[in-house]
Structures are given as structure tokens and as C-alpha cells.
Amino acid sequence: MMGKRKFVSVVIVLLMAVGGYFYVDRASSAAADQRELELKLSGNVDVREVSLAFRQSDRIAELLVDEGDQVEKDQLLGRLDNRELALQIAKARTQIKMQEAVVLRLHNGTRAEDIAQYEAKVRAAQADLDDVAQHYRRIQDVYDETQGSAITREELATARLQYTNRLAKVEEAQQALNLAVAGPRVEDIDEAEAQLQALNDELARLEFLLTQYELRSPTDGVIRSRLLEVGDMASASTPVFKISLNDKKWVRAYVKETDLSKVREGQAAQVFIDSLPGQALDGQIGFISSTAEFTPKTVQTDELRTSLLYEIRVYVDDAANVLRLGMPATVRVTLR
């Protein structure tokens, strides 16, 4: 009886051992199957950056943000000393006013008061001519009557010259009156208007340059580096800030050559970071390198072939802006 009980006990132990083996084997198989259906990768967060510099070269007068500050698109970040440019703009505006007066005067033509002055000059010249002409006629008559005994040829020539000079002055005064009545030529008006347009264009250029004395953010982001300070000389080749962009973040990871065929562009992925345990960020594989990283110069063995790594980038939706440059991350890609 005692031997029978021992036998039953042994059988039960064996059955439990066999059952436990099959359970563990099935669990191991399930875990292996799960691993085969999921690719786990490690990587680091990467972001795009923009280096911002003033377009103009001058001394920095003001910087309004610092490292770590969140900035929005078109937000003012800093200003240059623009006093010299402001003086140039003021001068250009004064020149425009002067040229506008010239153009207005040409369009209005000669004033009635000016025409009256020109007419008075014509009358005065004509009266002077009449006096000289009368004197010349008397000299001529005496010379003819006396056959040159009372008036010499030199006196007659002098009187004729005076008459000719007065006649030229009358013609000159009459031409000036005609020009005043006709007003400015079309060509003169066109030239004055072109000069005015050139001055306006120069003012527009200076005002545009004034806007370039301000530095504004091209997009939303975070100030990563502040490279210059107030009082430094800025130039187009010297960045003032580096901004990390918020709109495009990705995790840079590497896939073994043996797993390369399991991933493709557009494939969904999940990203996990240590600061949010158990919480996944949705992502998508957007880039797979066509060349291997850490590739030996010559692949001579099968073992080296399996050590080749290929870079992939998993782009992440980070609306909460929790990812930071260089942050370690885990990527899980479901294989279907």
C-alpha cells in the first residue's frame, strides 16, 4: 500500500514537471514570436537648427532673448545700432521734398507775375532800341547830307553798332518772353520726375535696410545658443543665435544589416524616453541610409557582414515638446 502511494506521488511529480516544461517552452516560444514581430532599436533625439545672423554689419544695441527661451515666428530677437542709417533716411526725405517742389514748379509752368516781368523787359529793350534807332537815323542823315564832312565814317559805324546791339537785346528779351509763355519742355518735366523717382527708390532701399537692423525668428523654436552680446560687432557671416526648430524632430537609430529588410520608409514606429516611462510617442520611419555606417574597409568574413549598421530616422509627433537634442530614446517597430 505504501509502495503504491509512492508510485502515485512520483507520477504526479513527473506530470507536474512535464506540464511545467511545456508551459515554460510555450511562454518562451511566445516571447520569441513577439520578438520576431517587433524590432527594438536604441538611438538619440536629433533636431534641425538654424543659425541666425544680422544681414547688416554694425554694433549690437539690444538682445531680447536668452538661451532656453521659447520663441515664435517673426518674434523680435535683437537690434543693431541704426543711428547712422536713420540720418541717411532723414537726408533722403529732405531731398525728396526739394525735388517734389521742382516737379511741381515745372508742372505749374511760368507764373503770371514772371511773364509780366519778361514783357516789361521786352518793352524796355524796345524803347532803348527806338532811342538808338532815332539817333542812328540822324547820324545817317547828316552824313548823307554833308558827304561825310560833318560826320566821320567812324561815328556812323559806332551809331550803327549801337543800333545792332540794341536790336539783339530786343530779340533776346522777346525769346525769353516766348519761353516763359510756352512753359517748361516735356523733356525737362520727364527728367525731373525721373530724378524724383530715383530718390524715392533710394528711400525705399534705406527703409528696407532699416528693417534688416532687426533680427527676427524665422520659425517657432528654442534658443539653443547665444553667441554674441550687446556691444559686439555683428556681420552677415557671424551668427548671433542658434535656434532648435520645433516642427521637425526625429530619433537617429541604427539597424543591423540582417534586420534591414524588415524596415521601410513610411513604416509606423513608437518612441519611448526615460522621462515618460510606458508612454509612447507616435513616429514614422522617414529615412533609411543607402550606405552602411561603421563599415570595415574590406568585408572578408561572414561575421563582419552581420556587423554592418544602417542609419534610420524616425520622425516623431512631439506636440508637447518633450524631446530634447541628444536625449536617448528607444524605438519599437512592429513587423507585420
C-alpha angles and dihedrals in degrees: 000000000000091000091052092055091051090051092051091049092051091050091051091050091050092049091049091049092049091047091049091050093052091046093051091044092050092047090049090049091049091050090048091049089050091051090050090053093050132053114206119200135175124218148136134261116255130186138188117255134202124206110213124204134167114257092219129060116237142106117298110247101179141008116193104187137049138202113300095022118136111233133191131216113285092010113151110248105172148337137225126222101272102175095113092049091048089057091051090052092050090051092049091052091052091051090050091054091051093050092046088058090052092051092047091051091051092049092049092051126206116340120241090243091057092049089051089054092051090049090051090052090052091051092048092049090047092051091050089049091052091053093048091045091053090049091048092051091052092050090048093049094049091047092052094046096048096037089235097309096113099030123040125219090248092058091048091050091050092052091048091051092051090051092050092050093050091048090054091051091053090051090048092051091047092051090050089052091050092051091049091051093046092049127209121336121254089242091057091050091048091050093050092048091049090052089050091051091050090053091049090050090051090050090051089051092051092047090051090051088052089060088053089061085073123073116214131181113256092208145355114293149112127281103244100173136015104202103175135038138212109290095031119121111250128206138172090258096051117077118220099188139016114212125198109216120231099201099072124036129158143174115239110215137159130233125203116241090245090059097040094097090056095066132062139173113279094026115143119246140174125227124207128190130191095242091059104042114194093005116113128208115211116240144162133218105248104166136031118184117239092209131057125250123222088016117171114238091244126020104216104156138042089241091061091050090063092051094066114115129200125203119237130181121215110199112213135207101229104171091154091053095229098141118093131192112276094009112150114243140178120227122203118192118191111221114213 
